[in-house]
Amino acid sequence: KKLNRFFVRSVFAFLLSCALAYFNIWIRGDHAPYFIEDQNPAAFAKDTVTRILSINMVHTSYLGSLILPSRLCCDWSGKSIPLVTEPLNDIRVLHIVLWWLLLLSSTAWAVLTSSLKDSSLHRLWRRAIVIGMCKKTMLLFILYKYCCLLLFNSIVGFMIVPFLLSSNLIFAVGTMKAERLAYFPSFGFILCLSAMFETLNAKLSDSGKLFGFHVSLHLLVLLIVSLYIRKLHERNIAWSSGLTLWESAYEVNPVSAHTQYNYGLELSLLQRKEEALHMMELSLSNEPNDQATRFVLMVILRALGRCQEVLQHVEKGFQIMEEKLKKNPDDIRHNHFRDESNLMGMQALCCGDPHRIGPMLYEAIQKDPSNTFMIERGKELLDLAESQGKIN
């Protein structure tokens, strides 16, 4: 019967997994995902030692965030977590060693001390009643064994297995570290804490320690829960809007070009142009070939009346595109036409000749008909011409 139930559960889990995989392919298409190396430099590092140590360093960072969630951020791309390029001179290698020692020792201890199953525990309980074993001692023993089993299940079933697909160990994923990837493993981490505290409490009770130890233990648990609740409240506030999200991300991780870009974009939407300009310049200095950052920077510069600088960025943008085409003439993606359309449109808007703006803007829209920003600028130009009676 047990084998049949196990078989049914396994088949159901397999079919459910297949259904979810098919649904995922139906949503995003059957093509392979396109990953940007800058979003996950650890997984795409060319040196094998650097790649292995850097990935493990990211894992220790996840563990640190679970233990002490003081530096939470929605973006850890780029240079946010430096790669371990010099293992002999990098103290973070010690963190990696401690992480593996903790993981292996916890798993081994849980396996060795959780050999009793539910049926064995019940038989042992009935035997204890027959031989007259102390009821309190037997209850503590059973509780201790259950905590060990819970610890093992928490480590393997809720922390390791759900994290494997996003750990960069099996295959590279599109992000180096992300809070959302630790949601389910954090449940296993909480179960581990609960099992360890319960085991410690049982040992204190069995050894007849003073009442103060129990009070201190419960106060420690209350303190940890309070700190987690406070941090949860802070993250809810941070995720309440785009501005607060990227503002908090920039405070924690100011070196990420992706964070600088998104924070600058949110500032520009609120017409805080000078602050947005500063963020975009920082982002472009970190990623000088990023055309999306250059485009937003040009929009801000034009709004500030600095069209001469816009034209300089347009020239630089065309140079970057030509260099990319020389290296990979067959690698022309959709964003290539969008980037070219943006550059042509900004060149039109800042050319200074009212007779050339219309034709140049039309050419930019023809390059990418889905470019809504340039389409809106074209409509504004038509409305202006109609209001001045230049067209019927």
Secondary structure, 3 states (H helix, E strand, C coil): CHHHHHHHHHHHHHHHHHHHHHHHHHHHCCCCCCCCHHHCCCCCCCCHHHHHHHHHHHHHHHHHHHHCCCCCCCCCCCCCCCCCCCHHHCCHHHHHHHHHHHHHHHHHHHHHHCCCCHHHHHHHHHHHHHHCCCHHHHHHHHHHHHHHHHHHHHHHHHHHHHHHCCCCCCCCCCCCCCHHHHHHHHHHHHHHHHHHHHHHHHHHHHHCCCHHHHHHHHHHHHHHHHHHHHHHHHHHHHCCCHHHHHHHHHHHCCCCHHHHHHHHHHHHHCCCHHHHHHHHHHHHHHCCCCHHHHHHHHHHHHHCCCHHHHHHHHHHHHHHHHHHHHHCCCCCCHHHHHHHHHHHHHHHHCCCCHHHHHHHHHHHHHHCCCCHHHHHHHHHHHHHHHHCCCCC
